[in-house]
């Protein structure tokens, strides 16, 4: 599409990051810390993506098992420390044994993300969407973004696609998997929070009892609970509980008609789960509904075809790679289209390494990705998509983009040894 007559603003930057979620914000911070002129583009009026619009817990920092070992480090540690200083986080066990979670206050996290980005001297464009890309052969010369000010052409030496949906990758014509493949993408979830809960009384039941009550409620014919499992957990606020229960399956979450319908149905389903909670769960008798997630939570859409594709065998056999950029010990957590969730765990206290090549779209010249749109099979993706790993990927992508700029080369051609040395200098954990 030709936007030339409509473009009323042009920006030049060295590194452009599309998407201000956990991966994109971390990529921008790392790039900025490396001295690059960096621009971060985000569609909401705040940063954080899934971490501030949908969830309140980081997973992936700690592995399951008896060791409770921390496997993500570096710049993400600064974020955790800022939350800790504000008394806006706590550690808690995971409902399904997926390792200790870092639960935080999403509203405080919005400010923490902004502080980190500002401290790295990164420029931010909020309320901005990607409209198109400008190509020179296989190279991305610029990205066109649209917002209240109209169309802006952002020219960049290196682009990082942290959109979650691989929007830049798709617009540039690079191959991807996920939507449209023979394996349905994972289901979607509208999260919600409940207040005025008697936390002492909630200790009278466990998750298995709650799931049994869900089955009983469905069998009564008086409730419609598509997912007879899910979780409810404490938050940083007294008497406030957060849920992950709703389940909706659509073939293509990038199809705006399907996504719009899912948003509406997700909220309707959330209220039905709340009705169940008030009627069945001890401690919720006088509870009140507080809020829905800002948008429905999307687990999987496009996954790039990269220079390497992480596989199920890589995950479950805890494989190691010479171009490792982050560790992961998270189980495969596949929220498939049926009522259940499929869990597959690594050997006890083991981790696998995520290769840098998973962040490079095949045949690309100056493009990297970070976050859940990395190159991975459906099964492997169901493990590596945790926000801890997304931050680790972002940290690596930001440093790699800086190295590619400094050396005037493709991201594929940077020195892996130099990338890993820089990651370690920040405190990243690459072995384990």
C-alpha positions in Angstrom: 0.0 0.0 0.0 1.3 3.5 -0.8 1.2 5.8 2.1 3.7 8.4 0.7 1.1 11.1 0.3 -0.3 10.5 3.8 3.0 10.4 5.7 3.2 13.7 7.6 6.2 12.9 9.8 9.5 11.1 9.5 11.8 9.8 12.3 15.2 8.4 11.9 16.6 6.0 14.6 19.3 3.4 14.9 17.2 0.7 16.5 13.4 0.5 16.2 11.4 -1.8 18.6 7.8 -2.5 17.7 5.8 -3.6 20.8 6.3 -2.5 24.4 5.6 -5.7 26.2 8.0 -7.6 28.4 10.2 -8.6 25.4 10.0 -5.3 23.5 10.5 -3.0 26.5 13.5 -5.1 27.6 14.9 -5.0 24.1 14.6 -1.2 24.0 16.2 -0.9 27.4 19.1 -3.1 26.4 19.6 -1.3 23.1 19.5 2.0 24.9 22.0 0.9 27.5 24.3 -0.1 24.7 24.3 3.5 23.5 22.0 3.1 20.5 19.5 5.7 19.5 16.4 3.7 20.1 12.6 4.2 19.5 10.0 2.0 21.2 6.5 1.9 19.6 3.6 0.7 21.7 -0.2 0.5 20.9 -1.4 1.2 24.4 -1.0 4.3 26.5 1.4 2.4 28.8 4.1 -0.2 28.5 4.2 -3.8 29.7 2.0 -5.7 27.2 0.7 -8.9 28.7 2.5 -8.1 32.0 0.3 -5.0 32.6 -2.9 -5.7 30.5 -3.6 -9.3 31.4 -1.4 -11.0 34.0 0.1 -10.1 37.4 2.7 -12.8 37.7 6.0 -13.4 35.9 6.8 -17.1 35.3 10.0 -18.6 34.0 12.3 -16.8 36.4 12.4 -20.0 38.5 12.4 -23.6 37.4 10.1 -26.3 38.9 11.5 -28.9 41.2 13.2 -29.0 44.6 16.0 -26.6 43.8 13.7 -23.6 42.9 16.6 -22.3 40.9 16.5 -18.9 39.3 17.4 -19.0 35.6 16.7 -15.5 34.3 18.9 -12.6 35.2 20.4 -9.4 34.0 18.4 -6.3 33.3 15.2 -8.2 34.4 16.7 -8.2 37.9 16.7 -4.4 38.0 13.0 -4.5 37.2 12.3 -6.9 40.1 14.4 -4.8 42.4 12.4 -1.7 41.6 9.1 -3.6 42.3 10.6 -4.9 45.5 11.6 -1.5 46.7 8.0 -0.3 46.2 6.7 -3.4 48.1 4.8 -4.2 44.9 5.8 -7.9 44.5 5.8 -11.2 46.2 7.0 -14.8 45.5 4.4 -17.6 45.5 4.2 -21.2 44.3 2.5 -22.0 41.0 -0.8 -23.8 41.0 0.4 -26.4 38.6 4.0 -26.9 39.8 5.5 -24.7 37.1 8.0 -23.0 39.4 7.8 -20.0 41.8 6.0 -17.1 40.3 6.8 -13.4 40.9 3.4 -11.8 41.5 3.3 -8.0 41.2 1.0 -5.0 41.1 0.4 -4.3 37.4 -0.3 -0.6 38.0 3.0 -0.1 39.7 4.7 -2.1 37.0 3.5 0.3 34.4 5.6 3.0 36.1 8.6 0.7 36.6 8.7 -0.1 32.9 8.6 3.6 32.1 11.4 4.4 34.5 13.7 1.7 33.0 13.0 2.8 29.5 13.6 6.5 30.4 16.8 5.7 32.3 18.1 4.0 29.1 17.4 7.2 27.1 14.9 5.4 24.9 12.3 7.4 23.0 8.7 6.2 23.2 5.7 6.5 20.9 2.5 5.4 22.7 -1.0 4.8 21.1 0.7 3.8 17.9 0.1 0.8 15.6 2.2 -0.6 12.7 0.5 0.1 9.4 3.1 -1.1 6.9 6.8 -1.6 6.1 9.0 0.0 3.5 11.3 -2.5 1.9 14.5 -2.3 -0.2 14.8 -5.8 -1.5 15.0 -8.0 1.6 15.9 -5.1 3.9 13.4 -3.1 5.9 14.1 0.5 5.3 11.4 1.8 7.6 8.2 1.0 9.4 5.0 3.1 9.0 3.1 3.7 12.2 -0.3 5.3 12.6 -1.6 7.2 15.6 -3.6 10.4 16.4 -1.0 12.5 14.6 -1.4 10.5 11.3 1.1 8.4 9.5 4.8 8.4 10.6 7.6 6.8 8.7 10.2 5.5 11.1 13.5 4.8 9.3 15.8 2.4 11.2 19.1 0.6 10.8 17.8 -2.4 12.8 14.2 -3.4 13.6 13.1 -5.6 16.4 9.6 -7.1 16.0 8.3 -7.7 19.6 4.6 -7.3 18.5 3.7 -10.7 19.8 1.9 -11.4 16.5 5.0 -11.0 14.3 3.3 -8.1 12.6 6.5 -6.6 11.1 7.7 -10.0 10.0 4.4 -10.8 8.2 4.2 -7.3 6.5 7.8 -7.7 5.3 6.9 -11.0 3.6 9.1 -13.3 5.7 7.6 -16.8 6.4 5.8 -17.7 9.6 4.0 -20.6 11.1 1.2 -20.8 13.7 -2.1 -19.4 12.5 -3.3 -21.3 9.4 -1.3 -24.4 10.2 -2.8 -27.9 10.8 -2.3 -27.5 14.6 -4.8 -25.1 16.2 -3.2 -22.2 18.1 -3.7 -22.1 21.9 -6.9 -20.9 23.4 -7.4 -17.3 24.7 -8.2 -16.2 28.3 -9.9 -13.1 29.8 -8.5 -12.7 33.3 -10.3 -10.9 36.1 -9.8 -9.8 39.7 -12.1 -10.2 42.7 -12.1 -8.1 45.8 -13.4 -8.3 49.4 -12.3 -11.9 49.7 -11.9 -13.6 53.1 -8.4 -15.0 52.5 -8.5 -17.2 55.6 -11.6 -19.0 54.5 -10.1 -19.6 51.0 -7.6 -22.0 52.7 -10.5 -24.4 53.4 -10.3 -25.7 49.8 -7.6 -26.6 47.3 -7.5 -26.5 43.5 -8.7 -30.1 43.1 -11.8 -29.4 45.3 -12.5 -26.2 43.2 -12.2 -28.2 40.0 -14.6 -30.8 41.4 -17.1 -28.1 42.2 -16.8 -26.7 38.7 -17.7 -30.1 37.3 -20.6 -30.3 39.8 -21.8 -26.8 38.7 -21.7 -27.7 35.1 -23.6 -31.0 35.7 -26.3 -29.1 37.5 -27.1 -27.3 34.2 -27.2 -24.0 36.1 -23.8 -22.8 35.0 -21.7 -22.7 31.8 -18.0 -23.2 32.6 -16.2 -24.3 29.5 -12.9 -24.9 31.4 -13.3 -27.2 34.4 -9.9 -26.2 35.8 -7.9 -22.9 36.0 -6.6 -21.1 39.0 -7.2 -18.3 41.5 -4.4 -16.8 43.5 -3.4 -14.1 46.0 -2.2 -10.7 44.8 -0.1 -7.9 46.4 -3.4 -6.3 47.6 -5.2 -7.7 50.7 -8.5 -9.3 49.9 -7.9 -9.2 46.2 -7.6 -12.4 44.2 -6.7 -12.9 40.5 -8.0 -15.6 38.2 -7.0 -17.5 35.1 -10.1 -19.6 34.2 -11.8 -18.4 31.0 -11.1 -20.4 27.8 -12.0 -19.4 24.3 -10.8 -21.0 21.1 -10.6 -19.1 17.8 -8.7 -20.2 14.6 -6.9 -16.9 14.1 -6.6 -14.3 16.9 -5.1 -11.8 14.3 -8.5 -11.8 12.5 -10.1 -8.7 14.0 -13.7 -10.0 13.6 -12.9 -13.2 15.4 -10.9 -11.3 18.1 -13.7 -8.8 18.6 -16.2 -11.6 19.2 -13.8 -13.3 21.6 -13.4 -10.1 23.6 -17.1 -9.9 24.2 -17.6 -13.6 24.9 -14.6 -13.6 27.3 -16.1 -11.0 29.5 -19.4 -12.8 29.5 -17.7 -16.0 30.5 -15.7 -14.3 33.2 -18.9 -13.1 34.9 -20.2 -16.7 34.8 -17.0 -17.9 36.6 -17.4 -15.1 39.2 -21.0 -16.2 39.8 -19.7 -19.8 40.4 -17.0 -18.5 42.8 -19.5 -16.6 44.9 -21.9 -19.6 45.1 -19.3 -22.4 45.6 -16.0 -21.1 47.0 -15.5 -20.5 50.8 -14.3 -16.9 51.3 -16.0 -15.5 48.2 -19.5 -15.2 49.7 -19.2 -11.4 50.0 -16.7 -10.8 47.2 -17.1 -8.1 44.6 -16.1 -8.1 40.9 -13.2 -5.6 40.4 -12.1 -5.7 36.7 -11.5 -7.6 33.5 -8.1 -7.8 31.9 -7.6 -4.8 29.6 -7.9 -7.1 26.6 -8.3 -10.9 26.2 -5.0 -12.8 26.7 -3.6 -14.2 23.5 -1.1 -17.1 23.9 -0.2 -17.9 20.3 -0.6 -16.5 16.8 2.2 -16.2 14.3 5.6 -17.9 15.0 8.4 -16.9 12.7 10.3 -19.4 10.6 13.8 -18.6 11.9 17.3 -19.6 11.3 16.6 -22.3 13.9 13.3 -23.7 15.2 13.1 -24.7 18.8 11.4 -28.2 19.1 9.6 -30.3 21.6 12.6 -32.6 21.8 14.9 -29.6 22.5 12.6 -28.7 25.4 12.0 -32.1 27.0 15.5 -33.4 26.5 17.0 -30.2 28.0 19.2 -29.5 25.0 22.0 -27.0 25.0 23.2 -24.7 22.1 26.4 -22.8 21.3 24.4 -19.6 20.6 22.4 -19.7 23.9 20.8 -16.5 25.0 18.5 -17.5 27.9 17.6 -20.6 29.9 14.2 -22.1 30.4 12.9 -24.8 32.7 9.2 -24.2 32.2 7.0 -27.2 31.3 5.1 -27.4 28.1 1.8 -25.8 29.0 -0.6 -26.3 26.0 -4.0 -24.7 26.4 -5.5 -26.5 23.5 -8.9 -26.1 22.1 -10.5 -28.8 24.2 -11.4 -28.3 27.9 -8.1 -29.4 29.4 -4.5 -28.2 29.5 -1.7 -30.5 28.5 1.4 -30.4 30.7 4.8 -32.0 29.9 7.7 -31.5 32.2 11.5 -31.5 31.7 13.6 -33.9 33.8 13.9 -32.7 37.4 15.8 -29.5 38.0 16.8 -29.4 34.3 16.8 -26.5 31.8 17.2 -26.0 28.1 18.9 -23.2 26.3 17.1 -20.9 23.8 19.3 -20.4 20.7 19.9 -16.8 19.4 19.0 -18.1 15.9 15.4 -18.5 17.0 15.2 -14.7 17.0 16.2 -14.2 13.3 13.6 -14.6 10.6 14.9 -16.7 7.7 16.3 -14.6 4.8 16.0 -11.3 6.8 18.7 -8.6 6.6 18.1 -6.2 9.5 15.2 -7.8 11.5 15.1 -9.5 14.8 12.2 -10.8 16.9 11.7 -11.1 20.6 9.0 -12.7 22.7 6.3 -15.2 21.8 6.6 -14.8 18.1 10.1 -16.5 18.1 10.8 -19.5 15.9 9.5 -22.5 17.8 7.1 -25.4 17.1 3.7 -25.3 18.7 4.8 -27.6 21.6 8.1 -25.8 22.3 6.4 -22.5 22.1 4.0 -23.7 24.9 7.1 -23.8 27.2 9.2 -20.9 26.1 6.5 -18.2 25.9 6.7 -17.4 29.7 7.4 -13.7 30.4 10.7 -14.4 32.1 12.0 -16.0 28.9 10.5 -13.2 26.8 12.5 -10.7 28.9 15.6 -12.7 28.3 15.0 -12.8 24.6 14.4 -9.1 24.6 17.6 -8.4 26.5 19.5 -10.5 23.9 17.8 -8.9 20.9 18.5 -5.4 22.1 22.2 -6.1 22.5 22.4 -8.0 19.2 20.7 -5.1 17.4 23.4 -2.8 18.8 26.2 -5.1 17.7 24.7 -5.4 14.2 24.6 -1.6 14.0 28.1 -1.1 15.3 29.6 -3.7 12.9 27.3 -2.8 10.0 26.3 -6.4 9.5 23.2 -8.5 9.6 22.1 -9.7 13.0 22.9 -13.2 11.8 26.5 -12.3 11.3 27.3 -10.8 14.7 29.8 -12.4 17.1 27.9 -14.8 19.3 30.8 -14.8 21.7 30.6 -11.0 22.0 26.8 -11.2 22.5 27.1 -13.7 25.2 29.9 -11.8 26.9 27.8 -8.7 27.0 24.8 -10.7 28.3 26.9 -12.1 31.1 28.2 -8.6 31.9 24.6 -7.5 32.6 24.1 -10.6 34.8 22.3 -12.9 32.4 22.3 -16.6 33.2 23.3 -18.7 30.2 24.4 -22.0 31.7 22.6 -24.3 34.0 
